[in-house]
Structure formats: C-alpha cells, structure tokens
Amino acid sequence: MKSLFRPFLMLVAALPLVLAACGNKEPEQRAAFTQFLQTRIVDKPGVRVPKLTDEEAKSFGDYASQYAVITDFNNGMNASVKPLSGIMQKGAIRSLNDLLARREDLKSVQTSLNDMSTALKAQQEKANAARAQLKQPDDLKAVYDKAYEKTVSLPADTFRDVLPQLNGTFDIALKIADYYDAHKAQIQTSGSTITISDPKVQAELNQMLQDLNAQSKNVQQAQTRWQAVMSGR
C-alpha cells in the first residue's frame, strides 16, 4: 500500500532547495553597490553623486538607503551653496566710495555667509550621525568610506574653510569704513581720487588697504581649492 504521506515528505524535502534558491540576495546587492561606489564615484574626478535609476536602486536592495546618506547631504549642500554667487555680487566692492555707501550691504552679506556656514555644519553633522549608524561588511565599508570622504567630508570641510576667508575680506572692508568715518577731517575724496593731509592717517589707511588686497588673494586661493575639489582638476 502506497503511503499517503510520501508526496508530502517529498514536498518537505524539496522545500529547503526552493528556499535556498530564493534566499539571501545580500552578497549580490553588496557587490553591485560596492562596484557602483567604486566606478561611479571613487574612480571619477571631482565630486560626482549620480542619481540612481530604478534598476540600480532595486539591485542594491537595502543598501540604496545607505547611498541616500550621501545624496541627501549633497542636495542640502547644493541648496546652501547656490545663493553664494548672488551674495558675493551684493558684496562686491569697486571703490572706497562704494565701500562707504554700501556698508549695510556688507553686513548683510556677512550675516548670509554665517547662516550658510551654520546650515552646512548642521547638514554635515546629520550625515555623519547617519553614517555612524550604518551596518556594513568590511569590504563594502572600505569603499563606502572613500566615497563618503570624497562626496561629503572633503567638500564640506573645504567650503567651510572658504567661508571664513570670505568673511575676513568683509571684516577688513568694514574696518576701513569705520576708520574713514573716524578720520573724515583728514581725508578728502574727489571722484576716485583720495587726498590725505595727515601722514599717520595715510600710512594706517594704506596698511588696511594692503591687508584687504592680501585677504582678497587668500579668498581667490580658497575659491580655487574649492573648485579643484568639486571638479577634480
């Protein structure tokens, strides 16, 4: 007599094979994510943060959320940095008279730069906190760390170094404006011509103008460094 349980036992025996066939996809997902980070970010010049296609996100599985730590930071950083061009145009100084007439604009620019620095610091701290919570095998972690350094830590740290240089320029400019106000009696301006009757005042004002020029060069160097980080050139 045939056993009624035999088909059932055969089904049970086959079940682990079926489960194994549809089981853990993590190694494949990790390999796909690691290759993406290496070839699309680490090996590319400059800061490159590609948007994932639906197919790529699917192939990464849960690791797609780890990539979001990088993309969320870069979206926030880009939003913070975007107004910089307009801010710098507002703070452009073309002459001493221009400086004296637009003192409030310079103070407003400094406030905007300070707000930008605060926002960027908060975004970096948020990304670092999220990064610290990630669970990663060693092989993935090694590549992810390189990608994170290139797309989060380095651009954030570099830009936050640029901002004090910019602010330093406006500090000196406002100092010059204050000095001018305190020595109006010794300084005469006619168009772009400045005449100073007191040699001491002339020497002190010349020194401040030299400091402003030197600080402007520091700003140019900082901006060049920022552009090199972003472009890889």
C-alpha positions as a printed Julia matrix, in Angstrom:
233×3 Matrix{Float64}:
  0.0     0.0     0.0
  1.38    3.31   -1.01
  1.9     5.81    1.75
 -0.33    8.83    1.56
  2.44   10.81    3.25
  5.1    10.15    0.63
  4.18   13.08   -1.66
  4.04   15.28    1.43
  7.51   14.09    2.55
  8.91   14.72   -0.93
  7.46   18.24   -0.83
  9.06   18.89    2.54
 12.39   17.58    1.3
 12.25   19.84   -1.73
 11.21   22.95    0.23
 14.69   23.83    1.55
 16.0    23.75   -2.01
 13.31   26.17   -3.1
 14.04   28.46   -0.15
 17.75   28.33   -0.88
 17.12   29.26   -4.48
 15.12   32.36   -3.5
 17.12   33.13   -0.37
 19.75   35.69    0.59
 20.48   38.22   -2.15
 22.67   40.36    0.11
 26.02   39.3    -1.42
 24.84   40.24   -4.91
 23.35   43.52   -3.68
 26.51   44.38   -1.77
 28.68   43.59   -4.79
 26.52   45.77   -7.06
 26.56   48.66   -4.57
 30.32   48.38   -4.0
 31.02   48.39   -7.73
 28.77   51.42   -8.2
 30.58   53.38   -5.47
 33.98   52.45   -6.85
 33.37   53.07  -10.54
 30.85   55.92  -10.45
 32.22   57.94   -7.52
 35.66   56.93   -6.22
 37.26   56.48   -9.67
 35.71   59.63  -11.16
 37.37   63.07  -10.9
 35.81   65.63   -8.6
 32.56   65.3    -6.71
 30.14   63.08   -8.61
 26.89   61.95   -6.97
 24.8    60.26   -9.68
 21.08   59.81   -9.22
 20.13   56.14   -9.03
 17.97   54.62  -11.71
 15.11   52.42  -10.58
 17.06   49.4   -11.77
 20.15   50.4    -9.79
 18.15   51.07   -6.63
 16.49   47.65   -6.96
 19.84   45.91   -7.49
 21.23   47.49   -4.29
 18.35   46.35   -2.09
 18.57   47.85    1.38
 21.94   49.38    0.52
 20.12   52.01   -1.54
 19.22   53.71    1.74
 22.91   53.91    2.6
 23.54   55.79   -0.63
 20.78   58.2     0.4
 23.02   59.42    3.23
 25.38   60.77    0.56
 22.72   62.1    -1.8
 20.73   63.81    0.96
 23.83   65.66    2.14
 24.79   66.77   -1.37
 21.28   68.0    -2.11
 21.38   70.04    1.09
 24.89   71.35    0.4
 23.97   72.39   -3.14
 20.94   74.26   -1.85
 23.09   76.04    0.75
 25.88   76.96   -1.67
 23.64   78.02   -4.58
 22.98   81.57   -3.26
 26.73   82.28   -2.89
 27.15   83.86   -6.32
 24.37   86.36   -5.67
 25.69   87.06   -2.17
 29.16   87.84   -3.5
 27.77   90.13   -6.19
 25.94   92.02   -3.48
 29.18   92.39   -1.54
 31.39   93.39   -4.49
 33.49   96.48   -3.7
 34.7    98.63   -6.59
 35.99  101.75   -4.83
 36.36  103.39   -1.44
 33.24  105.47   -2.07
 31.39  102.3    -2.99
 32.54  100.74    0.25
 31.38  103.7     2.33
 27.99  103.86    0.62
 27.23  100.12    0.92
 28.27   99.32    4.45
 24.88   97.8     5.33
 25.09   95.54    2.28
 28.41   94.19    3.55
 26.96   93.48    6.98
 24.04   91.69    5.33
 26.47   89.61    3.27
 28.34   88.59    6.41
 25.09   87.5     8.03
 24.25   85.4     4.98
 27.69   83.77    4.99
 27.4    82.94    8.68
 23.95   81.42    8.1
 25.36   79.38    5.22
 28.18   78.06    7.4
 25.75   77.12   10.17
 23.45   75.31    7.76
 26.31   73.4     6.15
 27.68   72.37    9.54
 24.26   71.04   10.56
 23.91   69.09    7.31
 27.35   67.54    7.76
 26.63   66.58   11.36
 23.36   64.97   10.28
 25.14   62.98    7.57
 27.89   61.92    9.99
 25.32   60.74   12.52
 23.51   58.71    9.84
 26.84   57.33    8.62
 27.71   56.14   12.13
 24.53   54.03   12.27
 25.21   52.09    9.07
 25.91   48.37    9.28
 28.42   47.36    6.62
 30.65   44.36    5.92
 34.32   45.28    5.81
 34.67   45.02    2.02
 31.81   47.46    1.44
 32.87   49.76    4.29
 36.32   50.27    2.77
 34.85   51.56   -0.5
 31.96   53.44    1.12
 34.39   55.31    3.38
 36.3    56.54    0.32
 33.1    57.62   -1.43
 31.84   59.37    1.71
 35.12   61.22    2.2
 35.09   62.38   -1.43
 31.45   63.48   -1.6
 30.68   64.61    1.97
 33.66   65.24    4.24
 36.1    66.84    1.78
 33.69   69.27    0.05
 32.04   70.26    3.35
 35.33   70.84    5.15
 36.83   72.72    2.19
 33.83   75.0     1.74
 33.68   75.73    5.43
 37.34   76.81    5.14
 36.43   79.17    2.29
 33.67   80.95    4.19
 35.91   82.46    6.93
 38.23   83.76    4.19
 35.28   85.5     2.56
 34.13   86.88    5.88
 37.65   88.11    6.62
 37.51   90.28    3.5
 34.35   91.98    4.69
 35.77   92.39    8.2
 38.67   94.41    6.8
 36.39   96.38    4.46
 34.12   97.4     7.34
 37.18   98.28    9.43
 38.28  100.63    6.64
 34.83  102.23    6.55
 34.91  102.79   10.32
 38.4   104.25   10.11
 37.3   106.61    7.37
 34.4   107.85    9.49
 36.74  108.47   12.42
 39.19  110.48   10.28
 36.94  112.37    7.89
 38.68  115.64    8.69
 42.0   114.32    7.33
 40.59  112.55    4.25
 39.19  114.25    1.17
 37.71  112.38   -1.77
 37.01  113.73   -5.24
 35.61  111.06   -7.51
 38.13  108.22   -7.35
 40.88  110.5    -6.02
 41.7   110.36   -2.31
 43.78  113.06   -0.62
 45.01  112.61    2.95
 46.53  115.53    4.84
 47.86  113.59    7.84
 50.86  111.26    7.07
 49.96  108.99   10.01
 46.4   108.56    8.75
 47.71  107.93    5.24
 50.11  105.22    6.46
 47.41  103.49    8.55
 44.84  103.59    5.76
 47.38  102.3     3.23
 48.17   99.39    5.55
 44.48   98.47    5.82
 44.1    98.65    2.04
 47.13   96.37    1.66
 45.56   93.97    4.16
 42.36   94.0     2.1
 44.29   93.17   -1.08
 46.16   90.36    0.68
 42.91   88.94    2.05
 41.37   89.09   -1.43
 44.24   86.9    -2.69
 43.55   84.44    0.14
 39.93   84.32   -0.98
 40.96   83.6    -4.57
 43.22   80.77   -3.41
 40.45   79.31   -1.24
 37.97   79.51   -4.11
 40.49   77.8    -6.43
 40.91   75.0    -3.89
 37.12   74.58   -3.62
 36.74   74.43   -7.39
 39.56   71.88   -7.6
 37.8    69.66   -5.07
 34.5    69.87   -6.93
 35.88   69.43  -10.44
 38.86   67.18   -9.69
 41.17   69.46  -11.67
